[in-house]
Amino acid sequence: MQKLFTPLLILVAAMFAYAPMMILDAPYESTMGLVQKIFYFHASLGMAMFLAAFASGIGSAVFLFSRRPWADHLAVAGAELTSIVGFLVLVTGPLWARKAWGVWWVWDPRLTSTLVMWMIFNAYLLLRRYGGPGSERLAAAVALFGMANVPFVYWSVNVWRTLHPKTSVIPTLVPGMRGAFWFCVVAFLLLTSLLIAMRTELEKRRQQLDELYLAAEE
Amino acid sequence: MKPIARLLVIVIVLFAAAPLSAQQQPPPKPAAQDAFVPVDAPNNQQEAIPAQRLVGIAYGLIWVLLLGYVWSVRSRLARVEREMEALNRRTARQ
């Protein structure tokens, strides 16, 4: 992984440099026009948020049942990424909505469930920071609830009456839009995976530092 | 026909007609909810809300926040590594 990290980071940087050109080349949407271009990064960020939430949830499940430190490190990294990427999803969505719907926010099932999921992972991070010793296990349970929210967020647009575009939009994209969209999805998933790896490494080093301090005190 | 009976007939006719008219006019569906329809150029004449500014803010924010996060993780990692080296040196001296 260490050897692959730098080439992958360069690849992601190149993909992000090329992505705007693909997005500009993609056709405009008939009713929304230019503002629909937010979709390419907004929907990709949504998928990246799901990936980070799964990383945190799976890490937490493994940690709860096996107490392996790497699983806890992965859970923290995933939760932090869910918070960062989720924030971007929750900000870029209203920027698109302001033009497409005429309002910044509606209490629509997709928007509300995404906000709830984002708040659960922020609760996880707060618990880890201020919960004191032993809060890892409680926080792990919170992350499991957060991960359980992912299917609700995804299917909310198909189950309930909503203003948000449905999941059927993705498979029906015309070729010009499809190429740009999946290119952005791959770039964001790769970037999120690399950031999770970096953040997991940071957590591992922090634990090693704590152990070193304990050893030095003894 | 008495006025009350006439009123009753009108009310019944109205109630019976309401579902029929509702069936004739399907509820309007918001545009671009099921699929995106492509066009060659956007219809952005006389825009009340400028789309360019919204798209610019969205993309700018994504770039700034993600680059800031990468920088933050790298600097935190570097700080922990510096601290580890300093601690190792200190314990080696003792």
Interface residues (C-beta under 8 A of the other chain):
Chain A: P20 P27 Y28 E29 S30 T31 M32 G33 L34 V35 Q36 K37 I38 F39 F41 H42 L45 I84 F87 L88 V91 T92 L95 W96 R98 K99 A100 W101 G102 L163 H164 P165 K166 S168 V169 T172 L173 V174 G176 M177 L191 L195 M198 R199 E201 L202 R205 R206 Q208 L209 L212 Y213 A215 A216
Chain B: P30 A31 A32 Q33 D34 A35 F36 V37 P38 V39 D40 A41 P42 N43 N44 I49 A51 Q52 L54 V55 I57 A58 Y59 L61 I62 L65 L66 Y69 V70 V73 R74 R76 L77 V80 E81 E83 M84 L87 N88 R90 T91
